[in-house]
Amino acid sequence: MKKAVTIFILLLFLIPINTLSAEKLDNVIEQCELPPYFSWQDINGTDYTTPIKDQSPAPTCEAYAMCASLETIMQYQMGEVYEPDLSETHLYFYAGGTYEAGYVNLIDAANYLIEYGVPDEGCYPDPHRAFDYPFESLPGWENRTVKITEWGWVDHDVEAIKEALIKYGPLIICFYVYNDFYYYLGGVYRHRWGERVGGHVVTIVGYDDCNKCWIVKNSWGTKWGRKGWFRLAYDADIFAEWYGDGTGVMYLDGIYGNLKPDVPKVKVEKPTFYHTYIFNIGFTTIYRKLQIQVAAARVFGNLNVKVNAENTNTVKFYVDDVLHHIDNEAPFTWNMQASRGIHTLEIRASNDNNTSLGIIDFYLFP
């Protein structure tokens, strides 16, 4: 028994997953016992998952879960941790999702990944809006995409899910949300109290037989759960089968394309959504029920915009599509000026080959 497990682990961790055919890996799984613990957070000591993100206030969980799966396998296939960042907003809208409907059809999104793929975040970053609006990614996004060759459903069975996790990578799961899930702080989650309040889609990255649970990545930011992560009991009866013959557990396979494009990576560090700034001093917005766009940054007085841009030569600062400032040297900053009301700050960072966007809405008080 120990010899079989050892052979399985050697085959799994010493040979890149993309060099094993599905048939060969199926044979390995059939002939050997699955390890009692597995996680894409620890493959030979390397964490191939990407940082926790925050989808709020938009209902874009399907796109976030799918991109989380893709990003992990991208790093594994490249053999390095470089934190790829895919555009969830692009996948959500281009695959037919709307905020009014409250979701994108998971099957439509998977088929979109086969035909068109999803570009990096710089083609259109999430502006964190809870409403529909005219949407268009940067021209040329088609040359910056990651695609898949196929997708499918995994039987809602513990052993089948384990095998699929090892064979395909992180899995996308649909489940029902109850009141108590919002208050999860740690441990192994299973529904204990409260009413069903909706549905959600997240990403399983591993399992733990000792605690009889799945290791799951959420998209509600690092302040929820265990820094954005949670553990879900094997016997938690919350999996949702929303798609006809679908089991509510999806795999993505055959990832290819422009896995590491030569593009700027942009992050608007100040201002940021759900934050209030009073004369350049920022803190988390506490009262969010004013008649103001809910996630937009709230600014009182002057604000020094700060941008972190990598692989970048030039950063341009726009407010409502009007160019206000150009900075050619890090740190990239601008003393923001605007009239009272709601505005969109857009950052365009460029290198010799490509441009990437950073977007944040803000409300300026007098």
VEXBA-859328 format. One record per residue (C-alpha): z, y, x; residue in one letter. Coordinates in steps of 0.5 Angstrom, whole numbers, padded with zeros to 4 digits, always signed. Each point is the difference from the previous one (the first is absolute). Example, Ala and Ser with C-alpha at 12.3 -4.5 7.8 and 13.67 -1.06 7.14 Angstrom:
REM residues 2
+0016-0009+0025A -0002+0007+0002S 
***
This chain:
REM residues 366
+0000+0000+0000M +0002+0005+0005K -0006-0002+0004K -0005+0002-0006A +0004+0007-0001V -0001+0001+0007T -0008-0001+0000I +0000+0004-0006F +0003+0006+0003I -0004-0001+0006L -0007+0000-0004L +0002+0006-0004L +0003+0005+0005F -0004-0002+0006L -0007+0000-0003I -0002+0007-0003P -0001-0002-0008I -0007+0002+0000N -0002-0005+0005T +0003-0005-0005L -0005-0003-0005S +0003+0000-0007A -0001-0008+0000E +0003-0001+0007K +0006+0005-0003L +0001-0004-0006D +0000-0007+0004N +0006+0003+0004V +0004+0002-0006I -0002-0007-0003E +0002-0004+0006Q +0007+0005+0002C +0006+0002-0004E +0000+0008-0001L +0005+0003+0004P +0006+0003-0003P -0001+0007+0001Y -0006+0004+0001F -0002+0007+0000S -0005+0005+0002W +0005+0004+0003Q +0001-0005+0005D -0006-0004+0003I +0002-0001+0007N +0005+0006+0000G -0005+0005-0002T +0000+0003-0007D -0007+0001-0003Y +0002+0003-0006T -0001+0008-0001T +0005+0005-0002P +0003+0001-0007I -0004+0005-0004K +0002+0004-0006D -0005-0001-0006Q +0004+0005-0005S -0001+0003-0005P -0007-0003-0001A -0001-0007-0003P -0004-0003+0006T +0004-0006+0002C -0006-0005+0000E -0003+0004+0005A +0006+0001+0004Y +0001-0008+0000A -0007-0001+0002M +0000+0004+0006C +0007-0002+0002A -0003-0007+0001S -0007+0002+0003L +0004+0005+0005E +0004-0006+0003T -0006-0005+0001I -0004+0006+0003M +0006+0000+0005Q +0000-0007+0001Y -0007-0001+0001Q -0001+0006+0005M +0006-0003+0004G +0004+0006+0000E +0005+0005-0004V -0004+0006-0001Y +0002+0002-0007E -0006+0000-0004P +0000+0004-0006D -0004-0001-0006L -0002+0005-0006S +0004-0003-0006E -0003+0006-0004T -0007-0002+0002H +0001-0007-0002L +0003+0002-0007Y -0005+0005-0002F -0006-0003+0002Y +0002-0007-0003A +0000+0003-0006G +0008+0002-0001G +0002+0006-0004T +0007+0003+0000Y -0001+0001-0008E +0000-0008+0000A +0005-0001+0005G -0003-0005+0004Y -0006-0003+0003V -0003-0007-0001N +0002-0004+0005L -0006-0004+0000I -0004+0006+0000D +0003+0002+0006A -0001-0006+0003A -0007+0000-0001N -0001+0007+0002Y +0003-0003+0007L -0005-0005+0000I -0006+0005-0001E +0002+0006+0003Y +0007+0000+0003G +0005+0005+0001V +0000+0006+0005P +0006+0002+0005D +0005+0005-0003E -0004+0006+0003G -0006+0000-0005C +0005+0001-0005Y +0008+0000+0000P +0004+0000-0006D +0002+0007-0003P +0005-0003-0004H -0002+0002-0006R +0002-0003-0007A -0007+0002-0004F -0007-0001+0001D -0004+0005+0004Y -0007+0000+0003P +0000-0005+0006F -0005-0001+0005E +0001-0002+0007S -0003+0003+0007L -0007-0001+0001P -0002-0006+0004G +0006-0004-0002W -0004-0006-0001E +0000-0001+0008N +0007+0000+0000R +0002-0006-0005T +0003-0006+0001V -0003-0006-0005K +0002-0007-0002I -0004-0006-0001T +0004-0003-0006E +0006+0000-0004W +0003-0005-0005G +0007-0002-0003W +0005-0004+0002V +0004-0005-0004D +0007+0003-0002H +0003-0006+0004D +0005+0001+0006V -0003-0004+0004E -0007+0002-0001A +0002+0007+0001I +0003-0001+0006K -0006-0004+0003E -0005+0006-0003A +0005+0005+0004L -0001-0004+0007I -0008-0001-0002K -0002+0007-0002Y +0005+0005+0001G +0005+0004-0004P -0002-0001-0008L +0000+0005-0005I +0005-0002-0006I +0000+0003-0007C +0007+0000-0004F +0004+0003-0005Y +0005+0005+0001V +0007+0000-0003Y +0005+0006+0000N +0004-0003+0005D -0006+0000+0005F +0001+0007+0001Y +0007-0001+0003Y -0001-0005+0005Y +0003+0001+0006L +0000-0006+0004G +0001-0008+0000G -0005-0004-0004V -0002+0003-0007Y -0001-0004-0006R +0000+0003-0007H +0007+0001-0003R +0001+0005-0005W -0004+0006-0003G -0007+0000-0004E -0007-0001+0002R -0002+0007+0002V -0007-0002+0003G -0004-0003+0005G -0001+0001+0007H -0004-0003+0006V +0002-0001+0007V -0001-0004+0006T +0003-0007+0003I +0001+0000+0007V +0004-0006+0001G +0005-0005-0002Y +0007-0003+0001D +0002-0007-0002D +0007+0001+0002C +0001+0006-0005N -0005-0003-0004K -0004+0007-0001C -0006+0003+0002W -0001+0006+0004I -0003+0006-0003V -0003+0007+0001K +0001+0005-0005N -0004+0007+0000S +0006+0004-0003W +0002+0003+0007G +0005-0001+0005T +0006+0002-0004K -0001-0005-0005W +0003-0007+0001G +0001-0002+0007R -0004+0005+0003K -0006-0001-0005G +0000-0008+0001W +0004-0005-0005F +0001-0008+0000R -0002-0003-0007L +0003-0007-0002A -0005-0006+0000Y +0002-0001-0007D +0000+0007-0003A -0004-0001-0006D -0003+0007+0000I -0007-0002+0002F -0006+0003-0004A -0006-0003-0002E -0004+0006-0003W -0007-0002+0002Y -0002-0006-0004G -0001-0006+0004D +0004+0004+0006G +0006-0002+0002T +0003+0006+0002G +0000-0002+0008V -0007+0003+0003M -0002-0002+0008Y -0005+0004+0003L -0005-0003+0006D -0005+0001+0005G +0002+0007+0002I -0006+0004+0004Y -0003+0006+0001G +0003+0007+0004N +0007-0003+0001L +0001+0006+0005K -0004+0006-0001P +0000+0006+0005D +0003+0005-0005V +0005+0005+0001P +0007-0002-0003K +0003+0005-0004V +0007+0001-0003K +0002+0007-0003V +0008+0000+0002E +0001+0007-0004K +0000+0001-0005P +0000-0007-0003T +0001-0003-0008F +0006+0000-0003Y +0003+0005+0004H +0002+0007+0000T +0000+0006+0005Y +0004+0006+0000I -0002+0005+0006F -0003-0006+0004N +0007-0005-0001I -0002-0006-0004G +0004-0005-0004F -0002-0005-0005T -0001+0003-0007T +0006-0002-0005I -0002+0003-0006Y -0007-0002-0002R -0001+0002-0008K -0002+0007+0001L -0007+0001-0003Q -0003-0001+0007I -0005-0006+0003Q +0006-0005+0001V -0002-0002+0007A -0002+0006+0003A +0004+0004+0005A +0003+0006-0002R +0000+0006+0005V +0005+0006+0000F -0002+0005+0005G -0004-0001+0006N -0002-0007+0003L -0002-0002+0006N -0005-0006-0001V +0000-0006+0005K -0005-0005+0001V +0001-0006+0004N -0008-0002+0002A -0002-0006+0005E -0007-0001+0003N -0001+0008-0002T -0004+0006+0003N +0001+0005-0005T +0004+0001-0007V -0002+0004-0005K +0005+0003-0006F -0003+0001-0007Y +0003+0002-0006V -0004-0001-0006D -0006-0001+0004D +0001+0006+0003V +0000+0000+0008L +0006+0004+0003H +0002-0003+0007H -0003-0004+0005I +0004-0003+0006D -0003-0003+0006N +0007-0002+0003E +0006-0005-0001A +0005+0002-0003P -0005+0001-0006F +0004+0006-0005T -0002+0006-0004W +0004+0005-0003N -0002-0001-0008M -0002+0005-0004Q -0002+0000-0008A +0002+0003-0006S +0005-0002-0005R -0002-0007-0004G -0003-0007+0001I -0004-0001+0006H -0003-0006+0004T +0001+0000+0008L -0006-0003+0003E +0000-0002+0007I -0007-0002+0004R +0001-0003+0007A -0006-0002+0004S -0002-0003+0006N -0007-0001+0003D -0002-0005-0005N +0004+0000-0006N +0005+0005-0005T +0006-0003-0004S +0004+0004-0005L +0007+0001-0002G +0002+0003-0007I +0006+0003-0003I +0001+0004-0006D +0005+0005+0000F +0003+0005-0005Y +0002+0007+0003L +0005+0004-0003F +0000+0008+0001P 
***
